[in-house]
């Protein structure tokens, strides 16, 4: 989403993580997505770092706001570490039989409540304007909601539900979710943006 927003033209390579192409493995030892290979050959292989790089190229609507940097980084780190772990346990509860799926969901709700409270007085997580934190956190809330959509739809998070739906309906999201054929080492890549 950040790459599209910043107007970055790139070669897109859709991969199956169950059948990783050789070029992907050579580009990043982590062998996970995303991997952004820059023209100078350097690699960025963390989503948040890709977002930072894209906004350094172009950030016309000020998604990154220096005056909110500390709050933004704190919230995004809580999402990326604590909440993501809870989300994984909730989403894949059969892999973590120590507790029930509903127990994992309850643990994750602490973060949901924090977001709900933030959205009581503003349209987005930091201000009434879309910022870095919204775009960084949205995919994880989307994943959480999809684990048990009927439960999420009736949960006591009306502001968070509205916030999530605004992303799902946005051109920013739908444009980033375009489907591409799976790429392998012998294929030409697809130019986008």
C-alpha positions as CSV (number, residue, x, y, z in Angstrom):
1,X,0.0,0.0,0.0
2,X,2.8,2.4,0.8
3,X,4.6,1.7,-2.4
4,X,1.4,2.4,-4.4
5,X,0.8,5.6,-2.4
6,X,4.3,6.8,-3.0
7,X,3.9,6.1,-6.7
8,X,6.9,3.7,-6.8
9,X,7.2,1.9,-10.1
10,X,8.5,-1.6,-9.5
11,X,8.8,-5.1,-10.8
12,X,6.4,-7.3,-9.0
13,X,7.0,-11.0,-8.5
14,X,4.2,-13.0,-7.0
15,X,5.6,-16.1,-5.2
16,X,4.2,-19.2,-3.5
17,X,5.8,-19.5,-0.1
18,X,5.5,-23.2,-0.4
19,X,7.6,-23.2,-3.5
20,X,10.1,-20.3,-3.2
21,X,12.0,-19.4,-6.3
22,X,15.8,-19.5,-6.2
23,X,16.0,-15.8,-6.8
24,X,14.0,-15.1,-3.8
25,X,16.1,-17.3,-1.6
26,X,19.3,-15.6,-3.0
27,X,17.8,-12.1,-2.3
28,X,17.0,-12.6,1.3
29,X,18.2,-15.3,3.8
30,X,14.9,-14.7,5.7
31,X,13.1,-16.2,2.7
32,X,9.8,-14.5,3.6
33,X,7.9,-11.7,2.0
34,X,8.1,-8.9,1.4
35,X,11.5,-8.5,-0.2
36,X,12.2,-5.2,-1.9
37,X,15.4,-5.2,-4.0
38,X,16.5,-1.6,-4.7
39,X,18.3,-0.5,-7.9
40,X,21.7,-0.4,-6.0
41,X,21.2,-4.1,-5.1
42,X,20.4,-3.5,-1.4
43,X,17.5,-5.5,0.1
44,X,14.7,-4.4,2.4
45,X,12.8,-7.4,3.8
46,X,10.6,-6.0,6.6
47,X,7.2,-4.5,5.8
48,X,7.7,-1.5,8.1
49,X,11.1,-0.8,6.6
50,X,9.6,-1.0,3.1
51,X,7.0,1.6,4.2
52,X,9.7,3.9,5.6
53,X,11.7,3.7,2.4
54,X,8.6,4.4,0.3
55,X,7.7,7.4,2.3
56,X,11.2,8.7,2.1
57,X,10.7,8.7,-1.7
58,X,7.4,10.5,-1.6
59,X,4.9,11.3,1.2
60,X,2.6,14.0,-0.1
61,X,-0.1,13.5,2.5
62,X,2.3,13.2,5.4
63,X,1.7,9.7,6.5
64,X,4.9,10.0,8.5
65,X,4.7,12.8,11.0
66,X,7.9,13.5,13.0
67,X,5.9,15.0,15.8
68,X,4.1,11.7,16.2
69,X,7.1,9.5,15.7
70,X,7.4,8.2,19.3
71,X,3.7,7.4,19.6
72,X,3.7,5.8,16.1
73,X,6.7,3.6,16.7
74,X,5.4,2.5,20.1
75,X,2.0,1.5,18.7
76,X,3.5,-0.2,15.6
77,X,6.0,-2.1,17.8
78,X,3.2,-3.3,20.1
79,X,1.3,-4.4,17.0
80,X,4.3,-6.2,15.4
81,X,5.4,-8.0,18.5
82,X,2.8,-8.5,21.2
83,X,-0.4,-8.4,19.1
84,X,1.1,-10.3,16.2
85,X,2.0,-13.2,18.5
86,X,-1.5,-13.2,20.0
87,X,-3.0,-13.1,16.5
88,X,-0.9,-16.0,15.4
89,X,-2.0,-18.0,18.5
90,X,-5.6,-17.1,17.8
91,X,-5.4,-17.7,14.1
92,X,-3.6,-21.0,14.4
93,X,-4.9,-22.2,17.8
94,X,-4.6,-25.8,16.8
95,X,-0.8,-25.3,16.8
96,X,-0.9,-23.9,20.3
97,X,-3.0,-26.3,22.3
98,X,-1.9,-24.8,25.6
99,X,-4.9,-22.5,25.6
100,X,-8.2,-22.3,23.7
101,X,-8.8,-20.2,20.7
102,X,-11.2,-18.0,22.7
103,X,-8.4,-17.5,25.4
104,X,-6.0,-16.3,22.7
105,X,-8.7,-14.0,21.3
106,X,-9.3,-12.5,24.8
107,X,-5.6,-11.8,25.1
108,X,-5.5,-10.0,21.8
109,X,-8.5,-7.9,22.7
110,X,-6.4,-5.8,25.0
111,X,-4.8,-4.3,21.8
112,X,-8.2,-4.1,20.1
113,X,-9.6,-2.1,23.0
114,X,-6.6,0.3,22.9
115,X,-7.3,0.9,19.2
116,X,-11.0,1.2,19.8
117,X,-10.3,3.9,22.5
118,X,-8.0,5.8,20.1
119,X,-10.8,5.8,17.5
120,X,-13.4,7.2,19.8
121,X,-12.1,10.8,19.4
122,X,-10.6,10.7,15.9
123,X,-11.1,9.1,12.5
124,X,-7.7,7.3,12.5
125,X,-5.3,6.0,15.1
126,X,-3.2,9.1,15.6
127,X,-5.2,12.0,14.1
128,X,-8.1,12.6,11.8
129,X,-5.7,12.0,8.9
130,X,-4.4,8.6,7.7
131,X,-0.9,8.0,9.0
132,X,1.8,5.5,9.0
133,X,0.4,3.6,12.0
134,X,-2.9,3.0,10.3
135,X,-1.4,1.5,7.3
136,X,1.1,-0.6,9.3
137,X,-1.5,-2.0,11.6
138,X,-4.5,-2.4,9.3
139,X,-3.4,-5.8,7.7
140,X,-3.1,-7.4,11.2
141,X,-6.6,-6.2,12.2
142,X,-7.9,-7.5,8.9
143,X,-6.4,-10.9,9.6
144,X,-7.8,-10.9,13.2
145,X,-11.3,-10.0,11.9
146,X,-11.2,-12.8,9.3
147,X,-10.4,-15.6,11.9
148,X,-14.0,-15.4,13.1
149,X,-15.8,-12.7,11.1
150,X,-19.3,-13.2,12.7
151,X,-17.7,-12.8,16.2
152,X,-15.7,-9.7,15.1
153,X,-18.8,-8.1,13.5
154,X,-20.8,-8.3,16.7
155,X,-17.8,-7.5,19.1
156,X,-18.0,-4.3,21.1
157,X,-15.6,-2.4,18.8
158,X,-17.8,-0.2,16.6
159,X,-15.1,2.4,15.9
160,X,-12.5,-0.3,15.0
161,X,-15.0,-2.0,12.8
162,X,-15.8,1.2,10.9
163,X,-12.0,2.0,10.6
164,X,-11.3,-1.5,9.2
165,X,-14.2,-1.2,6.8
166,X,-13.0,2.1,5.5
167,X,-9.7,0.4,4.6
168,X,-11.4,-2.6,3.0
169,X,-13.4,-0.2,0.8
170,X,-10.5,2.0,-0.1
171,X,-8.8,2.2,-3.5
172,X,-5.5,2.1,-1.5
173,X,-6.3,-1.4,-0.3
174,X,-8.1,-2.8,-3.4
175,X,-5.3,-1.5,-5.6
176,X,-2.6,-3.2,-3.5
177,X,-4.6,-6.5,-3.5
178,X,-4.5,-7.0,-7.3
179,X,-3.9,-10.7,-8.2
180,X,-0.9,-11.6,-10.3
181,X,0.2,-14.9,-11.7
182,X,2.8,-16.8,-9.7
183,X,6.3,-16.0,-10.8
184,X,9.2,-18.4,-11.1
185,X,12.8,-17.8,-12.0
186,X,12.2,-18.3,-15.8
187,X,9.3,-15.7,-16.0
188,X,9.5,-12.1,-16.8
189,X,8.4,-9.9,-13.9
190,X,5.4,-7.6,-14.0
191,X,5.9,-3.8,-14.0
192,X,3.3,-2.0,-11.8
193,X,2.5,1.5,-10.8
